Amino acid sequence: MNRLRFSHVLAAALLFSSAATVAQQPNLESQRIRAASEQFQTRLDEAARALGNNPRLKKVSEQKRRQLAEFVVGNMLFTLLHESAHGLLNQMELPVLGKEEDAADAFATVTMLKMGTALSHGVLIEASKAWFLTDKRDRKEGTPTEAYDAHGLDEQRAYQIVCLMVGSNKQEFKDLADHTNLPDDRQDSCWNDYASASWSWDKVLQPHRRTPEQPRRKIEVTYGPGKGDFDVYAQIFQSIGILEPVAERFADTYAWPNPLGLEMASCGEFCAMSWRRISRNCFATTARIGRPLLRRNGGNRNGGSELSGHPKTGDMDQA
């Protein structure tokens, strides 16, 4: 399979705010993508170099530091979209048939797929990679499976992403499906999963899309300080500016009934990202990324990365 390197993940985020315009003006698409890629490349290079000043990462090569940044940023972008789905469901009072966590994963995946670029596809590959790696780690350590959890099992969440990708374009993602050992019969049925998820989210969100006549609510963005093991990640997120493009996109696209804020902070054992309602009656939907996931899947205490191979095949570069 052709190597799908994730060297421009945040360019996908940078394109969010102009995605609708680009769709209407195809001749500008390549220019937009190229400009966003160059902008992100500069930020990524600066972030990778800055990480070299961190005591934990001084002895780590720039390539490894960049790999760490790409993995963590990709997963946080997916998490941002996942939590945005919870915010939409709550604030727009949308119905959910089935598990809300599955619906939120589907929203994040479908949103990236509809962008239709290698950039957005890279985000999804990194997200599925994280769930495969977490499942592999838990099996190795004998961590008990929590079948009662509101979220699906980690391996299930990984395969849901892969299946939706295959369902959107079986030919394009055939190699990815094979590398992750997704059975042929499941590959054949994934089109229905994608069609259902895409149609369902379009259907419930259509009445809440902002028209030119409706006021645009600004979404406040806040970065809290990183603490302990999370100082590295806080440095990456804030230097790249990962929250702003998402906030801009959702402020432009939807008619929010209440003022909202998007906040990232570290708290104890977790790095948290939350949507919060700015009012007396507080609404918050929070994503918590645990230290074990970030350390073992993104980098260890010495700053090294464990992302040496695809978790299902041992060949990550081809995933």
C-alpha positions in Angstrom: 0.0 0.0 0.0 1.2 3.5 -0.7 2.6 5.1 2.4 0.1 7.5 3.9 2.3 9.6 6.0 0.6 11.9 8.5 2.8 14.9 7.9 0.0 17.5 7.5 -2.6 16.6 10.0 -3.5 20.0 11.3 -3.9 21.3 7.7 -7.1 19.4 7.9 -8.1 21.5 10.8 -7.0 24.7 9.1 -9.3 23.8 6.1 -12.4 23.4 8.3 -13.4 27.0 8.3 -13.2 27.2 4.5 -14.5 23.8 3.6 -17.9 25.0 2.4 -16.3 27.7 0.2 -13.8 25.3 -1.3 -16.6 22.9 -2.2 -18.3 25.7 -4.1 -15.1 26.9 -5.8 -13.2 23.7 -6.9 -10.6 25.7 -8.7 -9.4 27.1 -5.4 -9.1 23.8 -3.7 -5.6 23.0 -4.6 -4.4 26.5 -3.6 -6.2 26.2 -0.3 -4.8 22.8 0.5 -1.3 23.9 -0.5 -1.4 27.1 1.6 -2.8 25.2 4.6 -0.2 22.5 4.3 2.6 25.1 4.1 1.2 26.9 7.1 1.0 23.7 9.1 4.4 22.6 8.0 5.9 25.7 9.4 4.0 25.3 12.7 4.9 21.7 13.0 8.6 22.3 12.4 8.6 25.0 15.0 6.8 22.8 17.5 9.2 19.9 16.9 12.2 22.1 17.4 10.6 23.6 20.5 10.1 20.2 22.0 13.8 19.7 21.8 14.1 22.2 24.7 12.0 20.0 26.9 14.3 18.1 29.3 12.5 14.8 28.6 13.0 15.1 24.9 16.4 16.7 24.5 18.0 13.3 23.5 15.2 12.4 21.0 15.7 13.0 17.3 13.7 15.6 15.5 12.0 12.9 13.5 10.9 11.1 16.6 9.7 14.4 18.1 7.7 15.1 15.0 6.2 11.6 15.0 5.1 12.2 18.6 3.6 15.5 17.7 1.7 14.1 14.7 0.3 11.2 16.6 -0.9 13.3 19.6 -2.3 16.1 17.4 -4.1 13.7 15.2 -5.8 11.9 18.1 -6.7 15.2 19.8 -8.3 16.5 16.6 -10.4 13.3 16.4 -11.3 13.8 20.0 -12.3 17.4 19.4 -14.7 16.3 16.7 -16.0 13.4 19.0 -16.7 15.9 21.8 -18.2 18.3 19.3 -20.8 15.6 18.5 -21.7 15.5 22.2 -22.1 19.2 22.2 -24.4 19.2 19.2 -26.5 16.4 20.6 -26.9 18.3 23.9 -27.3 21.9 22.7 -29.5 21.1 19.7 -31.5 18.5 21.7 -31.0 15.9 19.0 -32.3 12.3 19.2 -29.9 9.4 19.5 -30.8 5.9 18.5 -28.2 3.6 20.0 -25.1 4.4 22.0 -24.2 8.1 22.1 -20.5 7.3 22.2 -20.8 5.3 19.0 -22.7 8.1 17.3 -20.0 10.6 18.4 -17.2 8.4 16.9 -19.3 8.2 13.7 -19.7 12.0 13.5 -15.9 12.5 13.9 -15.2 9.9 11.2 -17.8 11.0 8.7 -16.8 14.6 9.1 -13.2 13.9 8.2 -14.1 11.6 5.4 -16.3 14.2 3.8 -13.3 16.5 3.6 -12.0 13.9 1.2 -8.3 14.7 1.4 -5.2 12.7 2.4 -4.9 15.1 5.3 -8.3 14.2 6.8 -7.7 10.5 6.1 -4.4 10.8 8.1 -6.3 11.9 11.1 -8.5 8.8 11.0 -5.6 6.5 10.5 -3.9 8.0 13.6 -7.1 7.7 15.6 -7.7 4.0 14.7 -4.0 3.3 15.4 -4.4 4.7 18.9 -7.4 2.4 19.7 -5.5 -0.6 18.3 -2.5 0.2 20.4 -4.5 0.8 23.6 -6.2 -2.6 23.1 -2.8 -4.2 22.5 -1.4 -2.6 25.7 -4.4 -3.7 27.8 -4.2 -7.2 26.6 -0.5 -7.3 27.4 -1.0 -6.0 30.9 -4.0 -8.1 31.6 -6.3 -5.1 32.1 -9.9 -6.4 32.6 -12.4 -5.7 29.8 -15.2 -3.3 30.9 -18.0 -4.6 28.7 -20.4 -2.4 30.6 -18.7 0.8 29.7 -20.6 3.5 27.8 -17.9 3.4 25.2 -17.3 0.5 22.9 -14.3 -1.7 23.4 -11.1 -0.1 22.1 -10.6 -2.6 19.3 -14.3 -2.1 18.3 -13.8 1.7 18.1 -10.7 1.2 15.9 -12.6 -1.1 13.6 -15.6 1.3 13.4 -13.3 4.0 12.1 -11.7 1.6 9.5 -15.1 0.2 8.5 -16.6 3.7 7.9 -13.5 4.6 5.8 -14.0 1.4 3.8 -17.7 2.1 3.5 -17.0 5.5 2.1 -14.7 4.2 -0.6 -13.9 0.5 -0.6 -11.3 0.7 -3.4 -9.4 3.6 -1.8 -9.2 2.0 1.6 -8.9 -1.7 0.6 -5.3 -1.9 1.6 -6.0 -0.3 5.0 -8.8 -2.8 5.6 -6.5 -5.7 4.7 -3.7 -4.5 6.8 -6.0 -4.3 9.8 -7.4 -7.8 9.0 -10.9 -6.6 8.4 -12.6 -9.7 6.9 -13.8 -9.5 3.3 -17.4 -10.0 4.2 -17.3 -7.1 6.6 -15.6 -4.9 4.1 -18.5 -5.7 1.7 -21.1 -4.5 4.3 -19.3 -1.4 5.5 -21.0 0.7 2.8 -24.2 0.4 4.8 -22.6 1.6 8.0 -21.2 4.7 6.3 -24.4 5.4 4.4 -26.4 5.2 7.6 -24.1 7.3 9.7 -23.7 10.0 7.0 -27.4 10.2 6.3 -28.4 10.2 9.9 -26.1 13.0 11.0 -27.1 15.1 7.9 -30.7 14.6 8.7 -30.7 15.7 12.3 -28.2 18.6 11.8 -29.9 20.2 8.7 -32.4 22.2 10.7 -29.6 23.6 12.9 -27.3 24.8 10.2 -26.8 28.6 10.4 -28.2 30.7 7.6 -26.7 34.0 6.5 -29.5 35.8 8.3 -28.8 34.1 11.7 -26.3 35.6 14.1 -22.9 34.0 14.5 -22.1 33.0 18.0 -18.4 33.3 18.7 -17.0 30.2 20.5 -14.4 31.2 23.1 -11.2 29.3 23.2 -9.1 28.7 26.3 -5.8 26.8 26.8 -5.0 25.8 30.4 -1.4 25.1 31.5 0.0 21.7 31.1 1.0 19.9 34.4 3.5 17.1 34.9 3.6 14.7 32.0 1.1 16.9 30.1 3.4 19.9 29.7 4.8 18.5 26.4 1.3 18.1 24.9 0.1 21.4 26.1 3.1 23.0 24.4 2.3 21.2 21.1 -1.4 22.0 21.1 -1.1 25.7 22.0 1.9 26.4 19.7 0.0 24.8 16.8 -3.4 26.4 17.8 -5.5 23.2 17.5 -8.7 24.6 19.0 -9.2 27.7 17.0 -10.0 26.2 13.6 -12.5 23.8 15.1 -14.2 26.6 17.1 -14.3 28.8 13.9 -15.8 26.0 11.8 -18.6 25.2 14.3 -19.4 28.9 14.9 -19.8 29.4 11.1 -21.8 26.2 10.5 -24.3 25.9 13.3 -26.9 28.1 14.9 -26.0 27.6 18.5 -28.8 28.4 21.0 -26.3 29.3 23.8 -22.9 30.9 24.1 -20.2 28.2 24.2 -16.5 27.9 25.0 -13.9 25.3 24.0 -11.3 24.6 26.7 -8.3 22.4 27.0 -6.6 21.8 30.3 -4.7 19.1 32.3 -6.3 17.8 35.5 -4.7 15.1 37.6 -4.2 11.9 35.5 -5.9 13.3 32.5 -5.6 15.8 29.7 -9.1 17.2 29.3 -10.8 19.0 26.4 -14.3 20.3 26.9 -17.1 22.2 25.4 -18.8 24.3 28.0 -21.9 26.4 28.0 -21.2 30.0 29.2 -24.2 30.6 31.5 -25.4 30.0 35.0 -26.6 26.5 34.2 -23.3 24.9 33.1 -23.2 22.3 30.4 -20.0 20.6 29.7 -18.9 17.6 27.6 -15.4 16.5 28.4 -12.9 14.3 26.8 -10.2 12.9 29.0 -7.1 11.4 27.5 -5.2 9.4 30.2 -1.5 9.6 30.8 -1.0 5.9 29.9 -2.4 6.5 26.4 -0.3 9.6 25.8 2.9 8.1 27.3 2.7 4.6 25.9 1.1 5.4 22.6 2.6 8.8 21.9 5.8 8.6 23.8 7.4 7.1 26.9 8.9 8.9 29.8 12.2 9.4 28.0 10.4 10.9 25.1 10.7 8.0 22.8 7.9 6.7 20.7 6.4 3.2 20.7 4.8 3.8 17.3 7.2 1.5 15.5 4.7 -0.7 13.7 1.1 -1.0 12.9 -0.6 -2.6 15.9 -2.4 -5.2 13.8 0.3 -6.0 11.3 3.6 -4.7 12.5 3.8 -2.3 9.5 2.6 1.1 10.6 4.1 3.0 7.7 1.8 1.1 5.3 -1.3 1.4 7.4 
